[in-house]
Amino acid sequence: MILEETTYPLDSEKTYFSMDYLTLEDENGSKTLRLGAWLNEDPVRIHKMIIREKILQVDEIEVLNPLLSKLRRADPDYFKRFMGLSLVIDYPGFGTGIVARIPYENDPVGFYKWWRKGKHEDKVHLSLGWQIKLFQKVNQMDSRMLLKKDLELLK
């Protein structure tokens, strides 16, 4: 007699906690782990299921907060793309980290100098839309500041 492994299919109506079991498919077939273990095993996949696909509901304090910490270490590029202007950065004139959105909105020319001319593009990911908005603001305030490639993008 063959014993079947207990599976815990995704229930999109349920709010999951770290000790709840979840069965997911991977390249080797089905795999069942506690959600807390999935955070270590495949944090990007779990994050996409929560944020992008909205098929996995989790407790924010017990699951989502630790997940963001794990994402930062597991895939820094994915983390920066996801966080965008919500990322905390070291920006000149501030003693401690500041959310990138603050200088982006309050000092567009200074942010542009720091981000583009200061070669900090790897520190904050700006989608094409956010880049265009920044370039438009800088162009209105000090058009001589923009690099040629950024002016071309606005045309």
PLY file of the C-alpha trace (Angstrom):
ply
format ascii 1.0
element vertex 155
property float x
property float y
property float z
element edge 154
property int vertex1
property int vertex2
end_header
0.00 0.00 0.00
1.36 3.44 -0.98
0.77 6.30 1.42
-0.08 9.54 -0.29
1.64 12.70 0.86
-0.75 15.22 2.33
-1.03 18.26 0.11
-2.07 21.74 1.07
-3.28 23.49 -2.08
-3.39 27.28 -2.17
-6.61 28.70 -0.74
-6.93 32.28 -2.03
-9.59 33.04 0.61
-7.33 32.11 3.53
-4.88 34.39 5.31
-1.65 32.45 5.75
0.69 32.59 8.73
4.28 31.35 8.82
3.35 27.98 10.38
0.68 27.17 7.77
1.53 24.49 5.22
1.41 25.19 1.51
2.00 22.87 -1.45
3.46 24.42 -4.59
4.75 23.03 -7.86
8.38 23.43 -8.80
10.71 21.89 -11.37
10.80 18.66 -9.34
7.04 18.33 -8.86
4.95 19.17 -5.82
6.59 20.37 -2.66
4.98 21.00 0.71
6.54 23.37 3.22
5.42 25.70 5.95
5.02 29.22 4.56
7.90 30.37 6.77
10.14 27.82 5.04
8.89 28.95 1.61
10.12 32.45 2.48
13.64 31.02 2.69
13.24 28.59 -0.20
11.80 30.94 -2.83
11.15 34.48 -1.51
10.73 36.05 -4.97
8.05 33.54 -5.98
6.14 34.03 -2.73
6.39 37.81 -3.06
5.04 37.71 -6.61
2.14 35.51 -5.47
1.26 38.09 -2.79
1.90 41.38 -4.58
1.64 40.85 -8.33
-0.71 37.89 -8.71
-2.69 38.61 -5.50
-3.44 34.90 -5.05
-1.78 34.50 -1.66
-3.03 36.44 1.34
-0.66 36.60 4.29
-0.42 38.15 7.71
1.51 41.38 7.20
3.47 41.32 10.46
4.26 37.61 10.61
4.91 36.96 6.91
5.20 40.08 4.74
7.67 42.03 6.89
10.15 39.13 7.19
9.67 38.40 3.48
10.87 41.90 2.52
14.00 41.38 4.59
14.66 38.03 2.92
14.05 39.53 -0.54
16.67 42.20 0.06
19.30 39.49 0.65
18.06 36.86 -1.81
17.61 39.10 -4.86
18.75 42.71 -4.33
17.87 43.73 -7.90
14.30 42.43 -7.64
14.00 44.17 -4.26
15.17 47.52 -5.70
12.81 47.23 -8.68
9.89 46.45 -6.39
10.68 49.19 -3.86
11.43 51.94 -6.41
11.03 55.34 -4.78
10.05 53.72 -1.45
13.61 52.53 -0.96
15.58 54.11 1.88
18.76 55.70 0.51
21.73 57.66 1.77
21.22 61.06 0.24
23.50 64.08 0.72
22.31 66.48 3.41
20.53 63.88 5.52
22.26 62.26 8.49
20.43 58.97 8.19
18.64 57.17 5.38
15.71 58.84 3.70
12.95 57.49 1.48
13.97 58.22 -2.13
10.56 59.72 -2.91
11.27 62.73 -0.67
14.24 64.19 -2.57
12.71 63.00 -5.87
9.61 65.15 -5.23
11.08 68.03 -3.21
14.41 68.53 -4.97
14.13 67.08 -8.49
17.27 68.82 -9.78
19.33 67.71 -6.78
17.93 64.18 -7.05
18.73 64.11 -10.77
22.32 65.24 -10.09
22.70 62.58 -7.41
20.94 59.78 -9.32
22.04 60.26 -12.93
25.15 62.44 -12.84
26.37 61.07 -9.52
26.18 57.54 -10.93
23.70 56.27 -8.31
21.31 54.70 -10.81
22.07 51.32 -9.24
20.82 52.55 -5.86
17.24 53.43 -6.89
15.27 51.83 -9.71
13.07 54.30 -11.57
10.60 52.92 -14.08
10.52 54.65 -17.45
7.46 56.61 -16.34
9.17 57.90 -13.18
12.27 58.78 -15.21
10.26 60.81 -17.71
8.48 62.69 -14.89
11.84 63.48 -13.31
13.35 64.61 -16.61
10.31 66.83 -17.31
10.59 68.51 -13.88
14.33 69.03 -14.26
13.85 70.36 -17.80
11.35 72.94 -16.51
13.60 73.99 -13.63
17.05 73.89 -15.27
17.11 72.50 -18.81
20.92 72.81 -19.02
21.19 70.18 -16.29
19.80 67.31 -18.39
22.14 64.97 -20.20
21.68 64.76 -23.96
20.30 61.20 -23.80
17.64 62.31 -21.30
16.63 65.30 -23.45
16.24 62.93 -26.40
13.88 60.78 -24.37
11.61 63.78 -23.77
11.25 64.56 -27.49
0 1
1 2
2 3
3 4
4 5
5 6
6 7
7 8
8 9
9 10
10 11
11 12
12 13
13 14
14 15
15 16
16 17
17 18
18 19
19 20
20 21
21 22
22 23
23 24
24 25
25 26
26 27
27 28
28 29
29 30
30 31
31 32
32 33
33 34
34 35
35 36
36 37
37 38
38 39
39 40
40 41
41 42
42 43
43 44
44 45
45 46
46 47
47 48
48 49
49 50
50 51
51 52
52 53
53 54
54 55
55 56
56 57
57 58
58 59
59 60
60 61
61 62
62 63
63 64
64 65
65 66
66 67
67 68
68 69
69 70
70 71
71 72
72 73
73 74
74 75
75 76
76 77
77 78
78 79
79 80
80 81
81 82
82 83
83 84
84 85
85 86
86 87
87 88
88 89
89 90
90 91
91 92
92 93
93 94
94 95
95 96
96 97
97 98
98 99
99 100
100 101
101 102
102 103
103 104
104 105
105 106
106 107
107 108
108 109
109 110
110 111
111 112
112 113
113 114
114 115
115 116
116 117
117 118
118 119
119 120
120 121
121 122
122 123
123 124
124 125
125 126
126 127
127 128
128 129
129 130
130 131
131 132
132 133
133 134
134 135
135 136
136 137
137 138
138 139
139 140
140 141
141 142
142 143
143 144
144 145
145 146
146 147
147 148
148 149
149 150
150 151
151 152
152 153
153 154
